[in-house]
């Protein structure tokens, strides 16, 4: 009898597809260094035959609408070289984001409505390989003081029957050691040009991914987006920053977060035109009053509501 399969010895490889749903054949160099990985290999429905038989008993069901969901987090860290995409770039590109490279300078991700990319992933649990094709998904970026900034991805792909395949040796050399979010490593956070003391930050891409499993078309499709930002900051006098008046007036606010100080490891999140929602109340940490600021990035001309820039 074979040894038990160790749960944490997963392998994930992800590569952008040149053509939707066609296997991009990711290899060891496309390995993803992830945490809290979850695979739901056979999502869908069970269609009952609802047979009327001569005696009572259960009715057979047939699996339908099958697809596979892969969820996992990567550390939000640049490649270490300005102008070189991070190893996790293919995951973000599969979430309705375009990648723009300025060699030697920067890599910028921004939202796109049309011509969205997709990805292929290979996932090993022990010897069993699951292939997820035509993946698209959404992401949630989290940066909390004294924690490792992360991007958590949820990607849905077309179902393929798993098989036992030889495991590859993943190459994680493109992943850098992350920097803790701190006053030293996270030099800037501002709302409407006002610098603020930040304890928690969340940025949800809010992609609505639908499974279009039809006759003549099987596709994971991002049909809409609704981004949101949550920021928990130290409360200020309203003479310095007045969230109540800003919220009522609908005054747009630019949000910027800069994490990292070394070239190649700087991540800047910009949302230039955010609306500020109602403040649900004061919160506190260590007996210090804090505001939970709910912010919504809004497009101006279209596909310009946010950027993530690595320099």
C-alpha positions as CSV (number, residue, x, y, z in Angstrom):
1,X,0.0,0.0,0.0
2,X,1.3,3.5,-0.9
3,X,2.2,6.0,1.8
4,X,-0.5,8.6,2.6
5,X,-0.5,11.7,0.6
6,X,0.8,14.7,2.5
7,X,-1.7,17.5,2.2
8,X,0.7,20.4,2.2
9,X,2.9,19.0,-0.6
10,X,0.9,20.7,-3.3
11,X,2.4,21.9,-6.6
12,X,0.7,24.8,-8.5
13,X,1.9,25.9,-12.0
14,X,0.1,28.8,-13.8
15,X,0.8,30.2,-17.3
16,X,-1.2,32.7,-19.5
17,X,-3.0,31.1,-22.4
18,X,-2.4,32.3,-26.0
19,X,-5.9,31.1,-27.0
20,X,-8.8,30.8,-24.5
21,X,-9.1,27.3,-23.1
22,X,-6.1,25.8,-24.9
23,X,-3.6,24.3,-22.6
24,X,-0.6,26.6,-22.1
25,X,1.4,23.7,-20.7
26,X,2.9,25.5,-17.7
27,X,6.3,24.1,-16.5
28,X,8.5,24.3,-13.4
29,X,9.4,27.9,-14.1
30,X,5.7,28.8,-13.9
31,X,5.4,27.6,-10.3
32,X,3.3,29.6,-7.8
33,X,4.5,30.0,-4.2
34,X,1.2,30.1,-2.4
35,X,-0.3,29.8,1.1
36,X,-3.8,28.6,2.3
37,X,-4.4,26.8,-1.0
38,X,-7.8,25.2,-1.6
39,X,-8.9,23.2,-4.7
40,X,-12.5,22.4,-5.3
41,X,-12.1,20.0,-8.2
42,X,-15.6,19.2,-9.2
43,X,-18.0,22.1,-8.7
44,X,-21.3,22.0,-10.5
45,X,-24.7,20.5,-10.0
46,X,-26.2,17.0,-9.5
47,X,-29.1,16.5,-12.0
48,X,-31.6,14.0,-10.7
49,X,-33.1,11.6,-13.2
50,X,-36.4,11.7,-11.1
51,X,-37.3,8.2,-12.2
52,X,-40.7,6.8,-11.2
53,X,-40.0,3.1,-10.3
54,X,-42.1,0.2,-9.1
55,X,-40.7,0.6,-5.5
56,X,-39.4,3.5,-3.4
57,X,-35.8,4.3,-3.5
58,X,-33.2,7.0,-4.4
59,X,-33.0,8.4,-7.9
60,X,-29.7,8.4,-9.7
61,X,-28.0,11.8,-10.3
62,X,-25.7,12.9,-13.1
63,X,-22.9,15.5,-12.6
64,X,-23.4,18.6,-14.8
65,X,-22.1,22.1,-15.2
66,X,-18.6,21.0,-14.0
67,X,-15.8,23.4,-13.3
68,X,-12.9,23.7,-10.9
69,X,-12.0,26.4,-8.5
70,X,-8.5,27.1,-7.2
71,X,-8.0,29.5,-4.3
72,X,-4.7,30.6,-2.8
73,X,-2.6,33.6,-1.6
74,X,0.7,34.9,-2.8
75,X,2.9,37.4,-1.0
76,X,2.6,40.9,-2.5
77,X,6.2,41.5,-3.5
78,X,7.9,42.7,-6.7
79,X,10.3,40.6,-8.8
80,X,13.3,42.4,-7.3
81,X,14.2,44.0,-10.7
82,X,12.4,47.1,-12.0
83,X,10.6,46.4,-15.2
84,X,10.4,42.6,-14.7
85,X,7.0,41.2,-13.9
86,X,6.4,39.4,-10.7
87,X,6.1,35.6,-10.7
88,X,2.4,36.0,-9.6
89,X,1.7,38.3,-12.6
90,X,-0.2,35.6,-14.6
91,X,-2.7,35.2,-11.7
92,X,-3.6,38.9,-11.8
93,X,-3.7,38.9,-15.6
94,X,-6.4,36.2,-15.3
95,X,-8.5,38.6,-13.1
96,X,-9.3,41.1,-15.9
97,X,-6.1,43.1,-15.6
98,X,-3.7,44.3,-18.3
99,X,0.0,44.1,-17.8
100,X,2.1,47.0,-19.2
101,X,5.9,46.7,-19.0
102,X,8.4,49.6,-19.2
103,X,11.7,47.8,-19.5
104,X,14.1,48.6,-16.6
105,X,11.5,50.8,-15.0
106,X,8.1,49.5,-14.1
107,X,5.3,46.9,-14.5
108,X,1.8,48.3,-14.2
109,X,-1.5,46.4,-13.9
110,X,-4.8,48.1,-14.7
111,X,-8.4,46.9,-15.3
112,X,-9.7,45.9,-18.8
113,X,-13.2,45.3,-19.8
114,X,-12.6,43.5,-23.2
115,X,-10.0,41.1,-24.5
116,X,-9.3,39.7,-21.0
117,X,-6.7,37.1,-20.7
118,X,-7.0,33.6,-19.3
119,X,-4.6,31.1,-17.7
120,X,-3.9,27.3,-17.5
121,X,-3.0,25.8,-14.2
122,X,-1.6,22.4,-13.2
123,X,-2.3,21.4,-9.6
124,X,-0.8,18.3,-8.0
125,X,-2.1,16.6,-4.9
126,X,0.4,13.8,-4.4
127,X,0.7,12.1,-7.8
128,X,-2.7,13.3,-9.0
129,X,-2.7,16.2,-11.4
130,X,-5.7,18.4,-12.0
131,X,-5.6,20.6,-15.1
132,X,-7.6,23.9,-15.0
133,X,-8.0,25.5,-18.4
134,X,-9.6,28.8,-19.4
135,X,-9.1,30.2,-15.8
136,X,-10.4,33.6,-14.9
137,X,-11.1,34.9,-11.4
138,X,-10.9,37.7,-8.9
139,X,-8.4,38.8,-6.2
140,X,-8.4,40.5,-2.8
141,X,-5.3,42.4,-1.6
142,X,-4.7,42.7,2.1
143,X,-2.1,44.8,3.9
144,X,-2.2,45.0,7.6
145,X,0.4,46.6,9.9
146,X,3.0,44.1,11.1
147,X,1.8,41.5,8.7
148,X,2.9,40.2,5.3
149,X,1.0,41.8,2.4
150,X,-0.9,39.3,0.3
151,X,-3.1,38.9,-2.7
152,X,-5.6,36.1,-2.5
153,X,-6.8,34.8,-5.8
154,X,-9.9,32.7,-6.6
155,X,-9.7,31.3,-10.1
156,X,-12.3,29.2,-11.9
157,X,-11.3,26.9,-14.8
158,X,-12.9,24.4,-17.1
159,X,-13.1,20.9,-15.6
160,X,-10.8,18.1,-16.9
161,X,-10.6,14.6,-15.5
162,X,-7.6,14.3,-13.2
163,X,-4.9,11.8,-13.9
164,X,-1.7,10.6,-12.1
165,X,1.3,12.3,-13.6
166,X,5.0,12.6,-12.7
167,X,5.5,15.5,-10.3
168,X,7.8,18.4,-11.4
169,X,10.2,20.2,-9.1
170,X,8.8,23.7,-8.9
171,X,11.2,26.6,-9.4
172,X,10.4,29.4,-6.9
173,X,13.6,31.4,-7.7
174,X,11.5,34.3,-9.1
175,X,9.8,34.9,-5.7
176,X,11.3,37.4,-3.3
177,X,11.3,37.4,0.5
178,X,8.5,39.7,1.5
179,X,8.7,42.8,3.6
180,X,6.5,43.2,6.7
181,X,4.0,46.1,6.4
182,X,5.4,48.7,8.8
183,X,6.2,52.4,9.2
184,X,9.7,51.7,7.8
185,X,8.6,49.4,4.9
186,X,5.3,51.1,3.9
187,X,6.2,54.8,3.5
188,X,2.9,56.2,2.3
189,X,-0.9,55.9,2.7
190,X,-3.2,58.8,1.9
191,X,-6.8,59.6,1.1
192,X,-7.6,62.8,-0.7
193,X,-3.9,63.9,-0.3
194,X,-4.2,63.5,3.5
195,X,-1.6,61.3,5.0
196,X,-3.1,58.8,7.4
197,X,-2.0,56.3,10.0
198,X,-3.1,52.9,8.6
199,X,-3.7,49.7,10.5
200,X,-5.6,47.6,7.9
201,X,-6.1,47.9,4.2
202,X,-8.1,45.7,1.8
203,X,-8.6,46.0,-1.9
204,X,-11.2,43.7,-3.6
205,X,-11.1,43.6,-7.4
206,X,-14.8,42.4,-7.2
207,X,-14.8,40.5,-10.5
208,X,-18.1,38.7,-11.2
209,X,-17.0,35.4,-12.8
210,X,-19.7,33.4,-14.5
211,X,-19.6,29.9,-15.8
212,X,-20.9,30.0,-19.4
213,X,-21.3,26.2,-20.0
214,X,-23.4,26.2,-23.2
215,X,-23.8,24.2,-26.4
216,X,-21.2,25.8,-28.7
217,X,-19.4,27.7,-25.9
218,X,-17.8,26.7,-22.6
219,X,-16.1,29.6,-20.9
220,X,-15.3,31.3,-17.6
221,X,-16.4,34.9,-18.2
222,X,-15.9,38.0,-16.2
223,X,-19.2,39.7,-16.8
224,X,-18.8,42.7,-14.4
225,X,-16.6,44.3,-11.8
226,X,-17.3,46.2,-8.6
227,X,-14.1,47.1,-6.8
228,X,-14.0,48.2,-3.2
229,X,-11.4,49.4,-0.8
230,X,-11.5,49.2,3.0
231,X,-9.1,51.2,5.1
232,X,-8.9,51.3,8.9
233,X,-7.1,54.4,10.0
234,X,-6.5,56.5,13.1
235,X,-9.4,59.1,13.5
236,X,-8.5,62.7,12.8
237,X,-10.1,66.0,13.8
238,X,-12.7,66.9,11.2
239,X,-10.9,70.2,10.7
240,X,-8.0,68.0,9.3
241,X,-10.1,65.5,7.3
242,X,-13.9,65.5,7.4
243,X,-15.2,62.1,6.1
244,X,-18.8,63.0,6.9
245,X,-18.9,66.1,4.7
246,X,-16.9,64.3,2.0
247,X,-19.3,61.4,2.0
248,X,-22.4,63.6,1.8
249,X,-21.0,65.8,-0.9
250,X,-19.7,62.9,-3.0
251,X,-16.3,64.5,-3.3
252,X,-13.9,62.2,-5.1
253,X,-10.9,61.1,-3.2
254,X,-7.5,59.8,-4.5
255,X,-6.3,56.8,-2.6
256,X,-2.6,55.8,-2.7
257,X,-0.7,53.1,-0.8
258,X,3.0,52.6,-1.3
259,X,4.7,49.5,0.1
260,X,8.4,48.8,-0.2
261,X,11.5,51.0,-0.4
262,X,14.0,49.0,-2.5
263,X,14.0,49.3,-6.3
264,X,12.3,46.2,-7.8
265,X,10.3,45.7,-4.5
266,X,8.1,48.7,-4.5
267,X,4.3,48.2,-4.9
268,X,2.1,51.2,-5.4
269,X,-1.7,51.0,-5.4
270,X,-3.5,54.0,-6.9
271,X,-7.2,54.6,-7.0
272,X,-7.5,58.2,-8.3
273,X,-11.3,58.8,-8.1
274,X,-12.9,57.1,-5.1
275,X,-16.2,57.8,-3.5
276,X,-16.3,57.6,0.3
277,X,-19.2,55.7,1.8
278,X,-20.9,56.2,5.2
279,X,-18.8,55.7,8.2
280,X,-20.6,52.9,10.2
281,X,-19.0,54.1,13.5
282,X,-15.9,54.5,15.5
283,X,-13.7,51.5,16.2
284,X,-10.7,51.3,18.6
285,X,-7.4,49.5,18.9
286,X,-5.3,49.8,22.0
287,X,-7.7,52.5,23.2
288,X,-7.0,54.6,20.1
289,X,-10.0,55.8,18.1
290,X,-10.1,54.5,14.5
291,X,-12.2,55.1,11.4
292,X,-13.3,52.3,9.1
293,X,-13.3,54.1,5.7
294,X,-15.3,52.4,2.9
295,X,-14.1,53.5,-0.5
296,X,-15.2,52.7,-4.0
297,X,-12.8,53.2,-6.9
298,X,-14.8,54.8,-9.8
299,X,-13.9,54.9,-13.5
300,X,-13.6,58.3,-15.2
301,X,-13.1,57.4,-18.8
302,X,-13.3,53.7,-18.4
303,X,-10.8,51.1,-17.1
304,X,-8.9,53.8,-15.2
305,X,-10.3,53.3,-11.7
306,X,-7.1,51.7,-10.3
307,X,-3.5,50.7,-11.0
308,X,-1.0,48.5,-9.3
309,X,2.5,49.6,-10.2
310,X,5.7,47.7,-9.4
311,X,8.9,49.7,-9.6
